[in-house]
């Protein structure tokens, strides 16, 4: 595990991966990874892990030390690094953990694939959950103007302390994320 972190995968053993959340029993992730296994020939053993919130800190560290890759869903996306920097993916390389969020890259990729460049465009984000926070973060990073609406206004106000969220209503939106 030290000199060759992926030794077992090189021998043909499946990558051990999983999804951690508080209620993941209906997740489609195992089907997605099954399709990826068939398409790539890379064998992945993907499991679902339901972890109660009061056991998260202890249990996720134990699990992620054994898994090659881990996905996180709410409410845990915003508990790993910061409430305002959501994480949905962890990759283990040896004893090191690399955290990142694939939601933002998916948003930018999807926009670009359809001919949209976020810079100087205006987007409406509906909600303040983990994916919405990542959408705000990545769109602002790429130069977009963002207006956020949520059923509880104080969450939008709180987010505006971390991201330059527009306060006024625009007459036109180039896109809406919900």
C-alpha positions, 0 to 999 in steps of 0.5 A, a space after each residue: 500500500 505504500 510503494 504501490 497504492 493500487 497494487 491490488 487493482 493492478 492484479 485484477 482485484 476490484 476497486 472498493 468504492 462507496 456512497 456515504 449518506 444518512 439515507 442512501 438506500 434508493 441511490 442509483 449510484 450502484 447501477 451507474 458504477 455497474 455500467 461504468 464497470 461494463 463500459 471500461 472493463 475496470 472492476 468496481 465494487 460499489 457499496 452503499 453506506 447509511 451512517 446516522 449523523 451522530 456516528 458520521 465523524 467516527 465511521 466515515 474515517 474508518 470507511 474511507 481508510 478502506 475504500 479507494 474512492 468515496 462519494 458523499 451525499 447530504 447531509 455530509 457534503 458540507 461537513 468535510 471541509 466547510 459548510 461553504 465548500 461542499 465535497 462529494 468525492 474523496 479519492 484515497 491515494 496511499 494514506 492521503 485523501 484528496 477531496 473534491 466536488 464533481 458537481 461544479 465540473 459537471 455544471 461547467 462541462 454541461 454549459 460548455 457542451 451546449 455552447 454557453 460560457 458562464 462569464 458575464 451571464 446571469 444565473 438563478 439558483 433555486 435552493 441552498 443545499 450542497 449542490 446549489 452551493 457548489 453551483 454558486 461557487 463554480 459559476 462565480 469562479 467562472 465570472 457569472 452573476 448569480 441570484 439565489 432564492 431559497 425558502 429561508 432567506 437567512 440562508 441566502 444572506 449567510 451565503 452572500 457573506 462567502 460568495 458575491 451573490 446578486 441582491 437585485 432581481 434581474 429581468 432576464 436569466 441565462 439559466 436556472 439551476 434548481 
